[in-house]
Amino acid sequence: MDQLLAMKVFARVAERGSFGQAADELEISRPAASSHVAALEKHLGARLLNRTTRRVSLTAEGTEFLRRTRRILEEMRDAEETVRDTRSKPQGKLRVDVPVAFGRYLLLPALPEFTRRYPLIELDLRLNDRVVDLVAERVDVALRVGPIRQAGLAARRVSQVNIVTCAAPAYLQDHGEPKTPDELREHKLVGLTSPSGAPPEWTFPPPYTPKRLGLKFSMLFNSAEAPIIAATAGLGITHTGDLLVAEYVGRGELKLILEDFVLPGPPISLVYPSAGHQLAKVRVFSDFAADLLLRWNVEVRRWIKQPPRLPAPVSARLAQDPREPT
């Protein structure tokens, strides 16, 4: 017996005083309606309805059971509506995990616009460079750079990083500007260690392989942001994602070098537990972040092949309305 369906049939029969009318409204046959109520009575061990050839009426037990049944059915409808609203209206707590640098340079400046659009979303934004288990840590959506290795995730590729080389103008004035990757051996280099702690291997087009270059580093860090800050302080040359250094290049704190040796880097994806992307709050954040990354990408590509002449910091302008055409 489908107890919930039987309760719905019983309540409709009791309210209409007729098996036939209740069956028509529920789009089932009259024998099926009678069978559902009979099964419910057998399950409860009590008669709920008095039946005659002309009318149906409630017993004393049926009157009390109808009162409680209506309450249960109303709560079920409320629960269903709440779930539907959650999926159709952007609201509730949203846990987002992004790398530190991307969070600082891209998402944080744009949050005022996001909260203006979706005031009912309670954003829990986590900035870290650790690849978290989305399911175990109950994260709704994460920004990932590189391949997605965790099973059971849905992924939406939204952008791509290009790997560029840059240094502070003051450093280049004091030490000269390298014209080929081979000349990096004569400079101070600041780099990012791998998650395992291994030294970095900077990538350039062939024949400039890591083995051929054999680069030595004057400073190493385990945070993607640290080499960039070190480079802006004039401590050496760094090699990193173009999206991460856009603000510094725009302000003239860093200068792109070796522009003929830029390589495509890893993809950027939004990932979430497989069923999570159906929620409205996840959809609107994913669309917002994807659009923001796309527009940022367009801005950056304008100067990656040309002398870097950015106007006001890109993220400040995009934060006003990331969807507004430039």
BASE-922918 format. One record per atom (N, C-alpha, C, O, CB): x, y, z. Coordinates in steps of 0.05 Angstrom, whole numbers, plus 5000, padded with zeros to 4 digits. Glycine has a CB too. Layout:
# BASE-922918
XYZ;...
# end
This chain:
# BASE-922918
501749765000;500050005000;501850255000;503750275015;498150005025;501150444983;502350704983;500750875004;498650974997;502350844954;501850885028;500251005050;499651305045;497451395050;501750985076;501551455034;501051735029;498851775008;497151945011;503651875020;498951604987;496851624966;494151544978;492151674972;497551444942;494151334994;491651255007;490451475025;488051505026;492050995023;492251615039;491251835056;490152055039;488052175046;493551945074;491452115016;490352324998;487552244988;485752414987;492252374975;487251994980;484651904970;482551914992;480352004988;484951614959;483251815016;481451825038;480452115044;478052165047;482651705063;482352295045;481652575051;479852695030;477852835037;484152745054;480352635004;478652744983;475852614984;473852754980;479952694956;475652354989;473052224992;471452345015;469152395013;473451914995;472852375038;471452485062;470552775056;468352845065;473352485086;472152935042;471353215037;469053235017;467353405019;473753365027;469053054997;467053064976;464552894983;462452924971;468152974950;464852705002;462652525009;461952334987;459652244985;460252695016;463852284969;463352114946;465851994935;467852134931;461952284924;465851734931;468151594919;468351674889;470551714879;467851284921;466151704876;466251764848;467352044842;469152074825;463451754836;466452244857;467552514853;470452534860;472052664846;465852714870;471252404883;474052404891;475752264869;477952364863;474452264918;474852044858;476351904838;476752074813;478852074801;474951644830;474552214805;474852394781;476852614786;478452664768;472052514775;476852734809;478652954814;481552854816;483453004809;477953094840;481952614826;484652504829;485552354803;487752254802;484852314853;483652334784;484252204758;484951914762;486951814750;486452354743;483451774779;483651484782;480851364780;478951514779;484951414810;480651104778;478050974776;476650964803;478050974824;478350694764;474050934803;472550904828;473450654843;473850674867;469550904823;473750424830;474650184844;477450234857;477950134879;474749944825;479150384843;481850434854;481650604879;483050554899;483650574833;479850804879;479450974902;478450814925;479350844948;477551204896;476450644920;475350464941;477450274952;477550224976;472950314931;479150174934;481249994943;483350124960;484250004980;482649874918;484050374954;486050524970;484950574999;486350535018;486750794957;482450645001;481250705027;481050445043;481550435067;478550845025;480250235030;479949975043;482649875054;482849765076;478749765024;484749915038;487449835047;488349995070;489649895089;489449855024;487650255071;488350425093;486950345118;488150335140;487750725086;484350285116;482850185139;483949925150;484149885174;479850155132;484649745132;485849495141;488449535155;489049405175;486249305117;490149725144;492749785157;492349905185;493849845203;494249985139;490350075188;489850205214;488250025233;488250065257;488350465209;486849835222;485149665239;482749805249;481749745271;486749555262;481749995233;479350155241;477850245217;478950295195;480250405258;475150255219;473450355198;473550665198;472950785219;470550245199;474150785176;474251075174;471751195162;471051425168;476751155157;470451045145;468051155130;465750965133;466050715132;468751195101;463351075136;460950925134;459950955105;459651175095;458751035154;459450725093;458650725065;455750625062;455050425074;460550545048;454250775046;451550675038;451450715008;453250824996;449250835053;449350624997;449050654968;448650944959;449051014936;446650494958;447951114978;447251394971;449351594982;449651814970;444551474982;450751535003;452651735014;454851595030;454751365037;451151925033;456951755034;459251675050;459551865073;459452115069;461851665032;459951765097;460351945120;462651835137;463351605136;457751965137;463752015154;465951945171;465051805196;462951875208;467552195178;466551615205;466251495231;467651685251;468951875244;467351205233;467351615277;468751775297;471751755293;473251955295;468051685326;472751515288;475651475283;476451625257;478551745255;476351175280;474651615237;475251755212;475452055215;477052185202;473151685192;473752175232;473852455237;476552545249;477652735240;471552545255;477452395269;480052465281;482352415261;484252565260;480452295307;482152195246;484252135227;484352335205;486552405195;483951845216;482052435196;481952645175;483352895185;484853025169;479052705167;482852975210;484153215220;487153195219;488553385211;483253265249;488252965228;491152925227;492152895199;494352985192;491952685245;490652765182;491452725154;491752995140;493653035125;489452545140;489753175144;489953435132;492453585140;493753705123;487453605139;493153565166;495653695175;498053575161;499853725153;495853665206;498153315159;500453185146;500653265117;502853325107;500252875149;498353255103;498353325074;499153625070;500553685051;495653275062;498253795088;499054085086;502054115090;503354275076;497554255106;503153975109;506053985114;507653875090;509753985083;506853835139;506553665078;507853555054;507853765031;509853795017;506453295045;505553895027;505354105006;507354335012;508654434994;502554215004;507454415037;509354625045;512154545039;513754705029;509054705074;512854295046;515554195041;516254195012;518454265003;515953915053;514254104995;514754094966;515054374955;516854414938;512353954953;513454564964;513654834954;516354964963;517555114947;511355004965;517254894987;519855004996;522054904978;523855054971;520354925025;521954644972;524054534955;523954654927;526054724915;523854224953;521554684916;521254804890;522255094890;523555184871;518354794880;521555244911;522455524913;525455534915;526755714903;521255654937;526655354930;529555344933;530855294906;533055404900;530455134953;529655134889;530755074863;530155294842;531655324823;529754814853;528055444847;527255644827;528055934835;528356104818;524355634822;528355984861;528956244871;531756244884;532256074901;526856354891;533556424876;536256424888;536056524917;535656764922;538056614871;536356334935;536256404963;537656194980;538255974971;533356434973;538256265005;539456085024;542456095024;543656255009;538655805017;543755935041;546655945044;547955805020;547055595011;547455795070;550055935010;551555834987;554455824995;555656035000;551056014962;555555584996;558455555002;560055534977;559655364960;558855305020;561955714974;563655734950;566555714958;567355834978;563056004935;568055554943;570955524949;572555604924;572055504902;571555224957;574355794928;576055884905;578955914914;579455964938;574956154894;580755894895;583555954902;583956234912;582456414905;585355914877;585856274930;586156534944;586456764924;585056964926;588556524962;588256724905;588856944886;586357024869;585857254866;591156874868;584956824859;582656874843;580457014860;579057184851;581556624830;580156924885;578257044902;578857334907;577057504906;578056894928;581357394912;582157664919;581957854895;580858074897;585057674929;582957764872;583057944849;580557954832;580058144818;585457874832;578957744833;576657724815;574057744829;572357914823;576857474798;573557554848;570857534860;570357754881;568157874881;570557264873;572257804898;571757994920;570858274909;568958384919;574158024937;572258384889;571358644879;568558634866;567258844865;573358744858;567658404858;565058384844;562758314863;560458314855;565158184822;563358254888;561358164907;559158374912;556758294915;562558084933;559758624913;557558824917;555358794895;552958814901;558659104917;556258754871;554258724849;552658454853;550258454848;555658724822;554058244860;552657994864;550658004886;548357914883;554757764871;551358134909;549458154931;547158334924;544958304935;550858244956;547658534907;545458714899;543458554882;540958594885;546558954883;544458384865;542658224848;541158004863;538757954858;544158104825;542557884882;541357654896;541557694926;543157564940;542857394887;539857864937;540057934965;539257704984;539957715008;538358174971;537857504974;536957284991;539057064994;538656875009;534357174981;541257084979;543356884981;545256955004;546357185004;544856854954;545756775022;547756805043;550356675034;550656435036;546656685070;552256845025;554656735013;556756665034;557456835051;555856944994;557756425033;559956325050;562256275032;562556055021;559156075067;563956475028;566156465009;568756385023;569656515042;566556734995;569956165014;572356055026;574756085007;574655984984;571955765034;576756225015;579156264999;581356085009;582256115031;580056564999;582155894992;584455724999;585555594975;584155564955;583655515021;588055514976;589355374954;589355074957;590754934942;592155484950;587854974976;587654684981;585254584964;583154714964;587254625011;585654354951;583454234936;581654084956;582353874965;584454044913;579354194961;577554084982;575753874970;575253864946;575954304995;574753694987;572753494979;570053634982;569153685004;572953234998;568853694959;566353854959;564153714975;562653844989;565453904931;563953454972;561753314985;562253305015;560453365031;561553024974;564753235023;565353205052;565153475066;564253485089;568153085055;565953695053;565953955066;563454115058;563254355064;568454105058;561553985045;558954105039;559254375024;557954575030;557354155065;560954375004;561354604986;559454584963;559254374950;564354624977;558054794956;556054794935;557454824907;556654694888;554055014939;559455004905;560755044880;563655144885;564155284904;559155264863;565455054869;568255124872;569455204845;568555114824;569854884884;571455384846;572955454823;575555294823;577055314842;573455764822;576055154802;578454984801;580055054776;579055104754;577654684800;582655054780;584555104758;586054844752;587254724770;586655334765;585854754728;587054494721;585054274718;582654324719;589154424741;586054024714;584253794710;582553734735;583553784758;585753544702;580153634732;578453554754;578853264759;578153094743;575453624747;579953204782;580652924789;578652784808;578552544809;583352914800;577052944823;575252824842;572852714827;571552844811;574353034863;572152454833;569852324820;567252434831;567152544853;570052024824;565152404815;562452484825;561852774823;560052864836;562152384852;563452934808;563053214806;562053284778;562953164758;565553374813;560353484776;559653604750;561553844746;562153994765;556653694749;562453884722;564354104716;563454264693;562254164674;567153984711;563954524694;563254714673;565754884667;566555054683;560854904681;567054824645;569454974637;568655254629;566955294611;570954834615;569955454641;569055734636;571255914625;570756124614;567955854661;573755834627;575956004618;578555844617;578555604620;576256254637;580655984612;583255864610;585356074618;585156314612;583855744582;587455984631;589656154639;591856134618;592355924607;590756074667;593056364612;595556364596;597856414616;597556574634;595456574573;600056294611;602356314628;604256534618;605256514595;603956044631;604656744634;606256964625;608657004644;608656904667;604557224624;610557154635;612957224651;612957524656;612457674637;615557114638;613657604680;613557894685;615457964709;616357784724;610757984691;616058214711;617758324732;617158614736;615858744719;620758284725;618058724759;617659004764;619359174746;621659094741;618259064794;618359404736;620059574719;622759644733;624759664719;618559834713;622659684759;625159754773;627159534771;629559584767;624659824802;626259284774;628059054772;629259044744;631759004741;626658784778;627659074723;628659064696;630559294690;632459254674;626259064676;630159524702;631959744698;634659684709;636759754698;630760004710;634659544733;637259484746;638659244734;641159234733;636759434775;637059044724;638358794716;638058734686;639158534677;637058564732;636658904672;636258854644;633858664639;633058524657;638758734632;632858674614;630558504607;631358264590;632558304569;628358674593;630758024599;631457794582;629857784557;627457854556;630957524598;631157704535;629757694509;628957414501;627157374484;631557814488;630157214513;629456934509;629356784535;630556884555;631456794489;627956554537;627956404562;630756324572;631156304596;626256164559;632556274553;635356204562;636556414580;638056354598;637056154537;635956664574;637156884590;636056904618;637157054634;636657144575;633956754624;632956754652;635056634672;634956694696;630356584654;636856474662;638956364680;640656574692;642056534712;640656164664;640656814680;642357034690;640857214709;641857424717;643457194666;638357144716;636757314733;635857184759;636056944762;634257404717;634757354777;633557254801;630657174794;629157324782;633657474824;629956934802;627356824796;625756764822;626956654841;627556574779;623256834822;621556764845;619356594835;617956654816;620457034859;618956364848;617156164838;615256034858;615556084882;618655954824;613455874848;611455734864;612155434865;612355314844;608655784853;612355324889;612855034891;610354884884;608154994885;613854964919;610654634876;608354464871;607054374897;608254414918;609154214854;604654264897;603354164921;605153964937;604953944961;600754044915;606853814922;608553624935;611053754947;612653624960;609353404916;611454014941;613854154951;616154154931;618254264936;614754024976;615754034907;617854034887;618154314875;616254464873;617153824864;620654374866;621054644854;619554674828;618854474815;624154684849;618854914820;617254964796;618854894771;621254904770;616355244795;617354834750;618454794723;616954984704;614754934696;618154494713;618355204698;617055404681;616855294652;618655174642;618655664682;614555354640;613955244613;614155464592;613055684595;611255104613;615455394571;615655564547;615455394522;615655144524;618355724547;615055514499;614855354474;617555204469;619655304478;614155524450;617454984456;619954844448;621755034432;620755204417;619354594431;624355004435;625754784449;626354854479;628154734491;628354724435;624955054490;625655144517;624354964539;622555054553;624855444521;625254724540;624154534560;625354594587;627554704589;624754244551;624054514609;625154544636;627954414639;629654524652;623254424656;628354184625;630954054628;633054224614;635254254625;630853774615;632454334591;634454504578;635054754594;637354834596;633454584550;632954884605;633355134619;634855094645;636655244652;630755274624;634054894660;635354834686;635355084704;637455154715;638154744682;633055204707;632955454722;633355424752;632555224764;630255594717;634755624764;635155634793;633455864804;633156074791;638155664800;632455834828;630656034840;631856154865;632956014882;627955904846;631656414866;632656554889;630656554912;631356574936;633356844883;628056514905;625956494925;623756314916;623056314892;624756774932;622656144934;620455974928;618256014949;618756064972;621355674928;615755984940;613456014958;611455794953;611455664932;612156294954;609755754972;607655544969;604855674965;602855534967;607555364994;604855934960;602356074955;602556214928;604556344922;601656284977;600456194911;600556304884;600856604884;601956724866;598056234868;599856734905;599957024907;602757124915;603557344907;597957124927;604256974931;606757064942;608857134921;610057344923;607856854960;609356964900;611357044880;610657304866;612357454858;611656824860;608057354862;607157594848;607857834866;608958034856;604157584842;607257824891;607858044909;610858084911;611858314911;606757994937;612357864912;615357884912;616358024887;618158184888;616657614916;615157954864;616058074839;615458374839;617058534830;614757934815;613058454849;612458744850;614358894868;614759134864;609558784859;615558754887;617458884905;620258894893;622158994906;617558734932;620558804868;623158814855;624958594862;627458614858;624359074861;623958374874;625658154883;626357954861;628057774865;624358004905;625157984837;625857804816;623657774795;621657924796;626557534826;624057584777;622257534755;620357304764;621257114776;623757464729;617857324756;615957104762;614557014737;614557154717;613957184783;613356774739;612156634716;609456524726;609456344742;614056404704;607256644716;604756574729;602456614710;602856684686;604356744754;599956584719;597656614703;597056904697;597357084714;595256494716;596256964672;595757244664;593557364680;593657604686;595057254635;591457214688;589257324703;590057424730;588857604741;587057124705;592157304741;592957374768;594657634769;594657764790;594657144780;595857704747;597557944747;596358174733;597658384730;600257874735;593858144724;592558354709;592558624723;593258834711;589758284701;591758624748;591658874763;594359004766;594659244762;590458824791;596358844771;599058954775;600159074748;601459284748;601058744785;599658934726;600459044700;598959294694;600059484684;600058834678;596359294700;594759534695;595659774711;595459994701;591859474702;596659724735;597759954751;600660014745;601760204757;597359884780;601859864728;604659914721;606659804742;609059864741;605160204718;605659634760;607459524781;609059284770;611159214781;605859444805;607959164749;609358944735;609358994706;607559134695;608058664742;611358884692;611558914663;611758634651;613358474660;613959094654;610258594630;610458334616;613058324601;613858514588;608058294597;614358094602;616758044586;616457774572;614657624578;619358054605;618257724554;618257464538;615457424527;614357194528;619057234556;614257624515;611457604505;611257414481;609057324475;610457874498;613457364467;613357174445;613556884454;613456704437;615657234426;613656844480;614056574490;611756494510;612156334528;616756544505;609456624506;607156564523;605956294515;605756234491;604956784521;605156134534;603855874529;601155864541;600655974563;605655644539;599255724528;596655674541;597055504566;598555314567;594655524521;595555584587;595855444612;593355274617;591955194599;596155644634;592855204643;590755024650;587955144647;587655394647;591054924678;585954984644;583155084642;582155174670;583255084691;581254874631;580155344670;578855424694;575955314693;574555364673;578855734698;575155174714;572455054713;570955114739;572155154760;572654744710;568355124737;566655124760;565654844765;564754714746;564155324756;566054744789;565254464795;563354454818;563454634836;567754294800;561654254819;559754224840;558853934842;559053794822;557254414836;557853854865;556653584866;554653544845;553153734838;555453534894;554453304833;552953264808;550053374809;549153464788;552852984802;548653354832;545953454832;545753744840;543653864837;544353284852;547853864851;547754134862;547254354842;546154554849;550254184876;548154304817;547954524798;545054584790;544454784777;549454464773;543054414799;540254464793;539054684811;537054794805;538754214795;540354734834;539354934852;539655214840;541655274827;540754914879;537655384845;537755644833;540155804843;541455944827;535155794839;540755784869;542955944880;545555864867;547356034864;543055914910;545955604861;548355514848;548455604819;550555684809;548655204849;546155594805;546055674777;546755964774;548356034757;543255624766;545556134791;546056424786;548956494794;550156674781;544056594803;550056374814;552856434821;554656324798;556556464791;553656304848;554156094788;555855984767;555756164742;557756214730;554855704759;553356254735;553056434712;554556704717;555956804700;550156494706;554356804742;555657054749;558657024747;560057184735;554857144777;559756814759;562656764759;563656714731;565756804723;563356534777;562156554715;563056494688;563156744671;564956784656;561156294675;561056914674;560957164659;563257344667;564457484650;558257304662;563757354693;565957524703;568657434692;570257594683;565957524734;569157174692;571657064682;571857114652;574057174642;571756754687;569657084638;569757124609;570457414602;572157464585;567057054596;569157604616;569757884610;572557954619;573958114606;567658064624;573457844642;576257894650;578157784629;580157914622;576757764678;577457544619;579157424599;579457594574;581557624563;578057144591;577157714565;577257884542;579058124547;580558204530;574357984535;578758244571;580458474578;583458404577;585058544565;579758584606;584058174589;586858094591;588058034564;590358114558;587157854609;586457904547;587457844520;588058094504;589558074484;585457664505;586858314512;587458564497;590258654500;591458784483;585458774505;591358594524;594058694529;596258484528;598658544530;594158844554;595458234527;597458024528;599158014502;601457934502;596157754533;597958104480;599358104455;600358384447;601558424426;597657994432;599758584464;600558854459;601958974483;601958854505;598059024452;603159204480;604259334504;602059374525;599859464518;605559614497;602559294550;600459304570;599459574578;600759724593;601359164595;597259654566;596059924572;593259884581;591359944567;596260104547;592859794606;590259774617;589360034629;591060184641;590159554639;586860104627;585860344641;585560284671;587260154683;583060434630;583460374684;582960324712;583060024717;582459874699;580260444722;583759944741;583859654747;581359514737;579159604741;584159604777;581859284723;579659154709;577459064728;575159114722;580758914694;578158944750;576158834768;574359054779;572059004785;577358674790;575459294783;573859514793;571659584774;569459644782;575659764800;572359594748;570259654728;568259434725;565859474723;571559714702;569259184725;567458964721;565658924745;563358824743;568958704717;566559014769;564858984793;562359154791;560359094804;566559054817;562459364775;560059534773;557759384760;555559394770;560759784757;558359234739;556459054727;557958874707;558458964685;554059214713;558558634715;560158454698;558858394672;560158314653;560758204712;556158434669;554858374644;554858614625;554058574602;552158284649;555558844634;555459084617;557559074595;559859044602;555759334634;556759104570;558759094548;560759314551;560159534561;557359114521;563259254543;565359454543;565459594515;567159764511;568059324550;
# end
